[in-house]
Each structure stands twice: as C-alpha cells, then as structure tokens.
Amino acid sequence: MAKKIEIYTTMFCPFCHRAKALLKNKGVAFTEYDVGGSSDERARMRERADGRHTVPQIFIDGVGIGGSDELAALDRQGKLDPMLGLTA
C-alpha cells in the first residue's frame, strides 16, 4: 500500500533538493509544499512539526521524521525502505 509522503520545502534549499532526490531515487511519489512564499503554509508546517521551522520537514503517513539528515540516516540504517512501504 502506498504511503503518503509529504515534504515542506523552499526553492533554494540544498537540503530540500537532497531529500527530494533521495525520495525520487527510491521511486516514491510525494507531495511537496513550498513554504518560501506562504506564511500560512509555513505556520502549518511548524504546527505539524512540533515547532520546528527549518526545511525540509518530511512526513510519512502523517508522522514527522525530521529533515534531510534524518531521512538520510534512516536510509543508511536500512529503516527508510520499510517506512516507505518498499520492502515486504
């Protein structure tokens, strides 16, 4: 079953580009919210991310996993694929 993956980004954020590249390389679809020009969207992100205000903020099935570094760490530890529904 496909997981709902959401990522809050800004256009010129290198960490956002890194996180999106990792997800694209995994072949998973995600919904991207650009908070660069939207104070309402940024406020929504902060609320969902327990006050964290840096981008990216990544959510898998509504659970915040943090940013690019946390996503990469989960991948290195072999924990990301199961979270994304990529392993049986």
Secondary structure, DSSP 8 states (H G I E B T S, - for coil): ----EEEEE-TT-HHHHHHHHHHHHHT---EEEE-TT-HHHHHHHHHHTTT--SS-EEEETTEEEESHHHHHHHHHTT-HHHHHT---
